[in-house]
Each structure stands twice: as C-alpha cells, then as structure tokens.
Amino acid sequence: FNPQIGMALTQDGSFSALPLIRALQASGPRSAADQWQWRARELLLPLISLTPDLAYLFTTAILLPVARGDIPSTLTPFFSGGIIMALSKGDKPGVRPIGNGDLFRKVVSRILLSNSKRQLADYFLNTHPNYKQFAIGVPGGVEKMYAAVRLAAGDTPCMRPGGPPPPPADPPPPPPGGAPPP
C-alpha cells in the first residue's frame, strides 16, 4: 500500500493538489471543529489555495506521515484523540452522540477513501450479513450504533409506547419484630 498514490501523486509521479482540495471542499461550511477548533474549509482550504507550494508542503510534511503512521512519538498526542459531545434531539427524547477526531486524520481518511467508499460500503453491508456496519457509507451510522448499543443493553425506552418503564417498587418492609414474609 502506497498512500502517496491517490493522495498526492498522479500515475506519472507528479504532484497534484486536487485530492486535497476535494477533501477540504467536502467538509461542510458549518462542520464541527476538531479538538483544536480547526475546520478544514475555514482554515486549510484558504491556505492551500494560496499557492501549490503550500499544498505540496502540507501534503508531504503532515498528511503523508499521518497516512503512513510515521508520526514522531512526541507528536502522537496531538494527532490522537478528539472531542465527543452530546447534542439534544430537539423535541425527541435522548441525545445524539457526536465524535470529532483530529482534522488531519479526517482529511487523510477522506482522501484515501474517496475512490473506494462505495465498494467498501457494499462489501461491509452485504458480504457479512451477521455483522453490522455503522461507518463507511452508512447514513446516520452513529445514531444507528447508539440505538444498537442501547438495544443490546436492554435500555430501549424509545421502543416502548409510554417511554421508559416505571422504576421497580421498593420491597415491603419486614413486619416489626418478625421475619420477612415468605
């Protein structure tokens, strides 16, 4: 596997900023920021649009090392992790879990998956029917995973007509001076 092909280099070996630009444009104008409050469309797209040299430098110095896993150990904490938040579903009960990883990892993933997203989704959704896929090519995958975990844990108030069941009643107290009733 050579992440340079498809990420930055064309078949003839020359550099192309097009995959990077497409990945940054795919980020919505109001997309959530990463843990450093960086947004691809607001921060990176204007920078790399200034000159092809910046796109080349950004790709070779940051994105390709991230894609290869060649991040120096001293920098690993800055490229790992992310933020997670719970958003209200408005008038519906419950929350919507949102997780946002590092911006650079997200850009690398978009670029590397851009040509194979449909094939991967088809493979994971149709090849192994006993397994559930919640990510690549699955609209609303996070919400589906959250519902599946709640269902597996037996916590399914959304499936009950009246909402969650009432809490169990407290057991009756033992009679004074006697043994508990059978």
Salt bridges, closest charged atoms under 4 A:
GLU42 OE1 - ARG39 NH1 3.93
ASP70 OD2 - ARG68 NE 2.87
GLU143 OE2 - ARG96 NE 1.91
ASP155 OD2 - ARG150 NH2 3.55
